[in-house]
């Protein structure tokens, strides 16, 4: 115990707390949570989804394929045609195993276009496939 008193007396002041390791740990945790978090992907175009009383939220990471009222397609913020939907969905599913594909069709979109897009998604290997809807207010 006398050694403790002597070393404290030689320093001549109260003990200091070094904050640098604490700040480093906070930054490492911040980077970890940013890297491991998933972000919501939007279609890149405004689509007026139809209402459905049984609409539920999808929890898996999703790829949104949007169909406008005019029948144009948008995949991941870029305009696409029907021939490019299948390879884009296949690439997404290869990068994200267990990911979901959501077709967000405007309620005025041609039904034939919606069916063709759903068919291309299934041919690309999408097993977790949904059509976007909104809950009634």
NORUR-V246655 format. One record per residue. N is the residue number from 1. SS is DSSP state (@ for helix, = for strand, . for the rest). NEAR is the number of other ideal C-beta (glycine too) atoms within 12 Angstrom. Layout:
n: {N:N}
ss: {SS:SS}
near: {NEAR:NEAR}
This chain:
n: {1:2:3:4:5:6:7:8:9:10:11:12:13:14:15:16:17:18:19:20:21:22:23:24:25:26:27:28:29:30:31:32:33:34:35:36:37:38:39:40:41:42:43:44:45:46:47:48:49:50:51:52:53:54:55:56:57:58:59:60:61:62:63:64:65:66:67:68:69:70:71:72:73:74:75:76:77:78:79:80:81:82:83:84:85:86:87:88:89:90:91:92:93:94:95:96:97:98:99:100:101:102:103:104:105:106:107:108:109:110:111:112:113:114:115:116:117:118:119:120:121:122:123:124:125:126:127:128:129:130:131:132:133:134:135:136:137}
ss: {.:@:@:@:@:@:@:@:@:@:@:.:.:.:.:.:.:.:.:@:@:@:@:@:@:@:@:@:@:@:@:@:@:@:@:@:.:.:.:.:.:.:.:.:.:.:.:.:=:.:=:.:.:.:.:.:.:.:.:.:.:=:=:=:=:=:=:.:.:.:.:.:=:=:=:.:.:=:=:=:.:@:@:@:@:@:@:@:@:@:@:@:@:@:@:.:.:.:.:=:=:=:=:=:=:=:.:.:.:.:@:@:@:@:@:@:@:@:@:@:@:@:@:.:.:.:.:.:=:=:=:.:.:=:.:.:.}
near: {7:8:9:11:10:11:12:14:11:10:12:9:8:7:10:8:9:9:10:11:11:12:13:13:13:14:14:14:14:14:13:12:12:12:11:10:11:17:10:15:26:20:32:21:27:13:32:20:30:24:14:15:11:11:19:15:14:25:14:23:22:34:41:39:50:40:43:28:20:17:24:25:38:33:39:28:16:20:22:28:21:28:15:21:37:28:20:31:39:23:20:31:28:16:14:22:14:19:30:30:42:39:39:37:37:30:21:17:32:20:17:14:27:33:19:25:43:28:20:31:38:21:21:28:22:34:17:23:29:29:32:35:24:20:14:11:6}
